[in-house]
Amino acid sequence: MAELTTLARPYAKAAFIVAKNSKELSAWDNALKVAATVSLHEKVQALLSSPNLTAQQKGDQLCAVVGEGLSETQQNFLHVLAQNQRLGLLSEIYALFENLKAQHEKVLDVSVDSAFEIDSQLEQQLITALSKKLDRDVTLQTSVDESLLGGVLIRAGDTVIDGSVRGRLAKLADTLDV
């Protein structure tokens, strides 16, 4: 997986720079999302891995399947991926592009699992506290997980805050085993 990320990173950065400079982040985000989704389809994967097609033909076919909504620059990007035999990285490129876009826009998706339903007032308090702590605009997604017993489990990017009773009991058990 790390190898795919390493291969996809320069393409994602290039797409992000072009999108940012042309002030078309949303358009590029949408185009990459559609291209990544289409590239995962079984028939499209067979087409893109066909030894009977040239890189140009693969790029043309993918652009045709993705649709007419692609700009000339976006079509050129897909052709560059085809020339470099990197069309299989579209999902990874899209994920990396999303991360770059979120960093640029200072937006972070945070998921909160709690043992109980979180009311709107507490949800707003969490958004305010996390926005201040993480220096980002936070979008919150909540879900109920009764196995936590109590408390919350917060996931914000690479950061995990385990304030659940289950997590505390696990830490206590680890401490007692010493």
PAMIZA-622954 format. One line per 2 residues: number of its first residue (from 1); their letters; for each residue x, y, z of N, C-alpha, C, CB. Coordinates in steps of 0.02 Angstrom, whole numbers, always signed. Glycine has a CB too. Example, Ala and Ser with C-alpha at 12.3 -4.5 7.8 and 13.67 -1.06 7.14 Angstrom:
2
1	as	+660,-284,+390,+615,-225,+390,+660,-165,+390,+565,-224,+452 | +642,-112,+354,+684,-53,+357,+645,+2,+394,+704,-30,+286 .
***
This chain:
178
1	ma	+41,-60,+0,+0,+0,+0,+43,+63,+0,-47,+0,+60 | +97,+62,+39,+141,+121,+41,+171,+134,-28,+197,+111,+94 .
3	el	+185,+81,-65,+213,+91,-132,+164,+126,-178,+233,+23,-162 | +100,+108,-173,+50,+142,-214,+45,+216,-197,-19,+108,-205 .
5	tt	+49,+231,-133,+47,+300,-110,+108,+338,-137,+44,+304,-33 | +165,+307,-134,+226,+338,-159,+222,+352,-234,+287,+293,-145 .
7	la	+194,+306,-271,+186,+315,-343,+133,+368,-360,+169,+249,-377 | +80,+370,-320,+24,+415,-334,+37,+486,-311,-38,+389,-301 .
9	rp	+78,+496,-261,+88,+562,-231,+107,+617,-280,+141,+557,-178 | +157,+607,-325,+174,+662,-371,+117,+681,-418,+235,+643,-412 .
11	ya	+76,+632,-438,+20,+647,-482,-34,+686,-444,-10,+582,-511 | -47,+665,-382,-96,+701,-341,-74,+772,-328,-108,+664,-274 .
13	ka	-10,+781,-313,+16,+849,-301,+11,+892,-364,+89,+846,-277 | +29,+862,-421,+25,+899,-484,-47,+920,-499,+53,+857,-542 .
15	af	-94,+874,-490,-164,+890,-502,-188,+944,-454,-209,+827,-495 | -166,+939,-391,-186,+989,-341,-159,+1058,-359,-162,+969,-272 .
17	iv	-96,+1062,-379,-65,+1126,-397,-101,+1158,-456,+10,+1117,-413 | -115,+1117,-507,-151,+1143,-566,-220,+1166,-546,-155,+1089,-621 .
19	ak	-255,+1127,-506,-323,+1145,-485,-323,+1208,-443,-355,+1087,-446 | -276,+1213,-397,-272,+1271,-353,-255,+1334,-393,-220,+1260,-298 .
21	ns	-206,+1329,-437,-185,+1387,-477,-240,+1411,-524,-123,+1370,-516 | -280,+1364,-549,-334,+1384,-595,-399,+1397,-557,-344,+1329,-647 .
23	ke	-396,+1392,-491,-455,+1403,-448,-513,+1356,-467,-479,+1476,-453 | -495,+1293,-480,-544,+1243,-499,-541,+1181,-454,-534,+1223,-572 .
25	ls	-531,+1192,-389,-524,+1135,-343,-585,+1090,-345,-512,+1160,-272 | -645,+1119,-344,-706,+1079,-344,-713,+1039,-408,-768,+1123,-333 .
27	aw	-699,+1071,-464,-705,+1036,-529,-655,+978,-533,-693,+1086,-587 | -594,+990,-511,-544,+937,-511,-563,+881,-462,-475,+965,-494 .
29	dn	-588,+901,-405,-609,+851,-355,-662,+806,-385,-635,+886,-292 | -711,+836,-417,-765,+798,-448,-739,+753,-504,-819,+845,-474 .
31	al	-696,+781,-547,-670,+742,-603,-629,+682,-579,-627,+787,-648 | -587,+693,-529,-546,+638,-503,-589,+586,-468,-493,+664,-456 .
33	kv	-641,+609,-434,-686,+562,-400,-721,+517,-451,-738,+600,-358 | -747,+548,-504,-782,+509,-555,-733,+461,-590,-815,+556,-607 .
35	aa	-674,+487,-607,-624,+444,-642,-602,+386,-597,-563,+486,-662 | -592,+400,-533,-572,+346,-487,-626,+294,-480,-554,+375,-419 .
37	tv	-688,+317,-475,-745,+271,-468,-753,+229,-531,-809,+310,-453 | -750,+261,-588,-757,+226,-652,-700,+175,-661,-758,+276,-711 .
39	sl	-639,+194,-641,-582,+151,-651,-586,+86,-610,-518,+187,-634 | -628,+86,-559,-635,+26,-517,-685,-24,-546,-656,+46,-447 .
41	he	-723,-3,-596,-772,-48,-627,-735,-104,-663,-818,-8,-676 | -761,-163,-657,-729,-223,-685,-714,-218,-759,-773,-283,-672 .
43	kv	-763,-194,-798,-754,-190,-871,-703,-136,-889,-821,-175,-905 | -702,-82,-851,-654,-28,-864,-584,-52,-846,-671,+35,-823 .
45	qa	-577,-90,-791,-512,-117,-773,-486,-164,-827,-516,-154,-706 | -530,-204,-855,-510,-249,-910,-487,-209,-970,-568,-296,-930 .
47	ll	-523,-155,-985,-505,-112,-1041,-436,-79,-1029,-558,-58,-1052 | -426,-53,-969,-364,-18,-954,-303,-63,-949,-372,+20,-890 .
49	ss	-314,-127,-935,-258,-173,-931,-247,-213,-995,-269,-221,-873 | -287,-197,-1047,-282,-233,-1110,-216,-219,-1145,-340,-214,-1156 .
51	pn	-180,-270,-1164,-116,-261,-1200,-127,-241,-1273,-74,-325,-1197 | -189,-247,-1297,-205,-232,-1367,-216,-157,-1379,-267,-269,-1387 .
53	lt	-219,-117,-1326,-231,-46,-1334,-167,-6,-1317,-289,-23,-1289 | -156,+48,-1354,-100,+92,-1338,-119,+136,-1279,-81,+135,-1401 .
55	aq	-71,+170,-1251,-84,+215,-1195,-132,+270,-1217,-18,+246,-1169 | -123,+295,-1278,-167,+347,-1304,-239,+322,-1307,-144,+369,-1373 .
57	qk	-248,+261,-1331,-315,+233,-1336,-347,+223,-1267,-313,+166,-1374 | -306,+201,-1220,-331,+191,-1151,-354,+258,-1122,-277,+158,-1107 .
59	gd	-313,+309,-1132,-331,+376,-1108,-394,+401,-1141,-275,+424,-1120 | -399,+391,-1207,-459,+413,-1244,-521,+376,-1219,-450,+400,-1319 .
61	ql	-515,+310,-1209,-571,+271,-1186,-593,+292,-1116,-553,+196,-1186 | -546,+304,-1071,-564,+325,-1003,-598,+394,-1005,-501,+327,-958 .
63	ca	-570,+439,-1044,-601,+506,-1050,-672,+500,-1078,-559,+552,-1096 | -683,+455,-1125,-750,+446,-1154,-798,+418,-1102,-747,+400,-1215 .
65	vv	-774,+372,-1061,-817,+341,-1010,-832,+390,-953,-784,+278,-981 | -781,+429,-933,-791,+477,-879,-841,+530,-899,-724,+509,-859 .
67	ge	-839,+552,-961,-889,+598,-985,-862,+661,-1014,-935,+615,-930 | -907,+700,-1044,-889,+761,-1078,-875,+818,-1030,-943,+781,-1125 .
69	gl	-888,+809,-966,-877,+862,-917,-805,+875,-902,-913,+845,-855 | -760,+835,-929,-689,+845,-916,-661,+904,-956,-649,+781,-932 .
71	se	-622,+945,-923,-588,+999,-959,-531,+970,-1000,-562,+1054,-910 | -504,+1010,-1043,-447,+987,-1083,-387,+969,-1039,-426,+1042,-1134 .
73	tq	-376,+1009,-987,-321,+996,-940,-332,+930,-903,-313,+1054,-890 | -393,+917,-883,-408,+854,-848,-400,+794,-895,-480,+855,-820 .
75	qn	-420,+803,-957,-410,+749,-1006,-335,+737,-1017,-444,+767,-1074 | -297,+791,-1021,-224,+784,-1029,-194,+747,-969,-191,+853,-1037 .
77	fl	-219,+762,-909,-195,+729,-849,-207,+653,-854,-229,+758,-786 | -266,+634,-875,-281,+562,-882,-237,+530,-936,-355,+552,-899 .
79	hv	-222,+567,-989,-178,+541,-1041,-106,+533,-1015,-179,+588,-1102 | -84,+580,-973,-17,+573,-943,-15,+510,-899,+1,+636,-901 .
81	la	-68,+499,-860,-71,+438,-819,-69,+376,-864,-135,+438,-776 | -104,+378,-920,-104,+321,-966,-34,+310,-995,-155,+332,-1022 .
83	qn	-1,+364,-1016,+66,+359,-1045,+115,+328,-995,+91,+429,-1067 | +107,+345,-932,+153,+321,-880,+127,+257,-846,+163,+375,-828 .
85	qr	+76,+228,-875,+46,+166,-850,+26,+173,-776,+95,+107,-859 | -8,+228,-760,-28,+242,-691,-104,+250,-683,+7,+305,-667 .
87	lg	-142,+229,-732,-215,+235,-726,-242,+194,-668,-248,+214,-791 | -208,+141,-651,-228,+99,-594,-221,+133,-527,-188,+36,-593 .
89	ll	-188,+191,-526,-179,+229,-464,-231,+282,-452,-110,+261,-464 | -281,+286,-495,-330,+340,-490,-363,+345,-421,-383,+332,-543 .
91	se	-380,+289,-391,-411,+292,-324,-364,+321,-273,-433,+221,-303 | -302,+301,-276,-252,+328,-228,-238,+402,-242,-186,+287,-232 .
93	iy	-234,+420,-305,-224,+490,-324,-282,+532,-298,-217,+497,-401 | -342,+508,-306,-401,+545,-282,-398,+553,-206,-466,+508,-303 .
95	al	-381,+500,-170,-378,+504,-96,-325,+555,-74,-362,+435,-66 | -267,+554,-107,-214,+602,-90,-235,+673,-108,-148,+583,-126 .
97	fe	-268,+682,-165,-293,+747,-186,-343,+773,-134,-327,+743,-256 | -387,+730,-111,-436,+749,-59,-400,+774,+4,-481,+690,-42 .
99	nl	-347,+740,+24,-309,+761,+83,-277,+829,+73,-255,+709,+100 | -247,+839,+14,-216,+904,-1,-268,+960,-2,-179,+901,-68 .
101	ka	-326,+945,-31,-380,+994,-34,-405,+1012,+36,-438,+968,-77 | -414,+961,+78,-437,+973,+147,-387,+1014,+187,-451,+906,+182 .
103	qh	-322,+1000,+177,-270,+1039,+212,-272,+1111,+188,-201,+1008,+200 | -280,+1121,+124,-281,+1188,+96,-342,+1227,+121,-282,+1184,+19 .
105	ek	-398,+1194,+124,-460,+1226,+145,-468,+1227,+221,-519,+1193,+113 | -419,+1196,+256,-421,+1191,+329,-487,+1160,+352,-412,+1261,+360 .
107	vl	-504,+1104,+322,-564,+1067,+340,-543,+997,+361,-615,+1065,+281 | -576,+971,+413,-560,+904,+437,-625,+868,+453,-514,+907,+498 .
109	dv	-631,+807,+427,-688,+764,+444,-670,+726,+507,-705,+715,+386 | -714,+731,+556,-704,+698,+620,-762,+651,+632,-697,+750,+678 .
111	sv	-746,+589,+652,-799,+542,+670,-798,+532,+745,-791,+474,+632 | -857,+531,+774,-864,+522,+846,-910,+462,+857,-892,+586,+881 .
113	ds	-883,+410,+890,-923,+353,+910,-935,+362,+985,-887,+284,+894 | -998,+357,+1004,-1014,+364,+1075,-1060,+307,+1096,-1047,+432,+1089 .
115	af	-1062,+296,+1162,-1105,+243,+1189,-1177,+266,+1192,-1081,+223,+1258 | -1189,+329,+1180,-1257,+357,+1184,-1267,+407,+1128,-1269,+390,+1254 .
117	ei	-1329,+425,+1116,-1346,+474,+1065,-1321,+543,+1087,-1423,+476,+1052 | -1286,+578,+1042,-1260,+645,+1058,-1312,+697,+1035,-1191,+658,+1024 .
119	ds	-1333,+740,+1081,-1382,+791,+1062,-1347,+848,+1025,-1419,+818,+1124 | -1387,+891,+993,-1359,+943,+951,-1318,+994,+990,-1416,+979,+914 .
121	ql	-1335,+1007,+1052,-1296,+1054,+1093,-1226,+1027,+1106,-1333,+1069,+1159 | -1222,+963,+1126,-1157,+932,+1139,-1117,+926,+1074,-1166,+862,+1172 .
123	eq	-1151,+911,+1020,-1118,+907,+955,-1086,+973,+936,-1168,+885,+900 | -1122,+1028,+948,-1095,+1094,+933,-1035,+1110,+978,-1150,+1148,+942 .
125	ql	-1039,+1090,+1041,-982,+1101,+1087,-921,+1062,+1063,-1002,+1079,+1159 | -932,+1000,+1040,-876,+960,+1014,-846,+993,+952,-901,+889,+997 .
127	it	-888,+1017,+907,-863,+1050,+846,-821,+1111,+865,-922,+1071,+801 | -845,+1151,+911,-809,+1211,+932,-742,+1193,+964,-852,+1253,+982 .
129	al	-743,+1145,+1010,-681,+1125,+1045,-630,+1094,+997,-697,+1076,+1101 | -654,+1050,+953,-608,+1017,+906,-582,+1066,+854,-643,+959,+872 .
131	sk	-623,+1113,+832,-601,+1164,+784,-545,+1205,+814,-659,+1209,+762 | -553,+1224,+877,-502,+1264,+911,-438,+1223,+921,-528,+1289,+978 .
133	kl	-445,+1162,+944,-388,+1119,+959,-349,+1100,+896,-411,+1055,+995 | -385,+1085,+842,-353,+1061,+780,-339,+1116,+730,-397,+1008,+748 .
135	dr	-361,+1177,+744,-353,+1235,+700,-379,+1221,+630,-279,+1254,+697 | -438,+1192,+628,-471,+1175,+564,-546,+1183,+573,-453,+1102,+541 .
137	dv	-581,+1192,+517,-653,+1187,+518,-670,+1113,+521,-686,+1222,+455 | -712,+1094,+568,-726,+1024,+580,-797,+1007,+556,-718,+1007,+654 .
139	tl	-802,+953,+519,-868,+924,+504,-872,+860,+544,-878,+911,+426 | -926,+853,+581,-933,+799,+629,-982,+747,+605,-954,+826,+697 .
141	qt	-962,+684,+610,-1007,+628,+596,-1011,+586,+659,-983,+585,+533 | -1070,+577,+685,-1078,+540,+747,-1112,+473,+735,-1117,+581,+798 .
143	sv	-1095,+425,+776,-1129,+360,+774,-1130,+332,+845,-1094,+312,+725 | -1177,+288,+857,-1184,+257,+923,-1153,+187,+920,-1259,+253,+944 .
145	de	-1109,+173,+969,-1077,+108,+976,-1084,+88,+1050,-1001,+109,+953 | -1134,+49,+1064,-1148,+30,+1134,-1093,-11,+1166,-1213,-7,+1137 .
147	sl	-1049,-42,+1125,-995,-82,+1153,-942,-39,+1188,-962,-123,+1098 | -945,+27,+1179,-898,+71,+1213,-913,+77,+1287,-899,+141,+1181 .
149	lg	-973,+57,+1308,-997,+59,+1377,-1012,+129,+1402,-946,+26,+1422 | -972,+177,+1383,-981,+247,+1403,-926,+288,+1371,-981,+254,+1480 .
151	gv	-934,+353,+1369,-882,+396,+1340,-885,+399,+1264,-814,+373,+1362 | -830,+423,+1234,-828,+431,+1161,-760,+409,+1134,-841,+503,+1142 .
153	li	-761,+393,+1070,-700,+378,+1031,-700,+426,+973,-698,+302,+1008 | -649,+470,+970,-646,+522,+919,-589,+507,+871,-637,+592,+951 .
155	ra	-605,+508,+805,-555,+498,+754,-553,+560,+710,-569,+434,+711 | -495,+593,+709,-485,+653,+668,-421,+644,+629,-483,+718,+713 .
157	gd	-427,+621,+567,-367,+608,+527,-327,+552,+559,-324,+672,+519 | -263,+566,+574,-220,+517,+606,-227,+517,+682,-148,+530,+587 .
159	tv	-264,+564,+709,-271,+570,+781,-331,+531,+805,-277,+644,+801 | -320,+491,+858,-374,+454,+889,-375,+471,+963,-367,+377,+878 .
161	id	-432,+493,+988,-440,+509,+1059,-490,+458,+1086,-464,+583,+1070 | -464,+414,+1129,-507,+361,+1157,-527,+380,+1228,-471,+293,+1156 .
163	gs	-586,+408,+1235,-612,+426,+1300,-668,+379,+1320,-637,+498,+1301 | -666,+318,+1294,-720,+270,+1308,-703,+230,+1371,-731,+223,+1249 .
165	vr	-755,+206,+1403,-745,+163,+1461,-709,+99,+1440,-814,+146,+1495 | -728,+72,+1383,-695,+11,+1358,-620,+23,+1349,-726,-11,+1291 .
167	gr	-601,+81,+1321,-530,+98,+1312,-494,+105,+1378,-524,+161,+1272 | -526,+137,+1426,-496,+146,+1492,-487,+79,+1527,-538,+192,+1536 .
169	la	-536,+35,+1521,-530,-32,+1551,-473,-72,+1520,-596,-70,+1544 | -465,-64,+1454,-411,-99,+1419,-343,-73,+1443,-417,-89,+1343 .
171	kl	-336,-7,+1453,-274,+22,+1479,-260,-3,+1550,-276,+98,+1478 | -312,-8,+1591,-305,-32,+1659,-283,-105,+1659,-371,-23,+1698 .
173	ad	-312,-144,+1615,-293,-215,+1610,-221,-222,+1589,-339,-252,+1560 | -198,-180,+1542,-128,-182,+1521,-82,-163,+1579,-116,-135,+1463 .
175	tl	-102,-115,+1618,-62,-93,+1675,-56,-148,+1728,-92,-30,+1706 | -110,-183,+1740,-112,-235,+1791,-72,-297,+1770,-183,-255,+1805 .
177	dv	-64,-307,+1705,-25,-366,+1680,+49,-356,+1691,-39,-377,+1605 | +72,-296,+1706,+144,-282,+1714,+170,-312,+1775,+157,-210,+1715 .
***
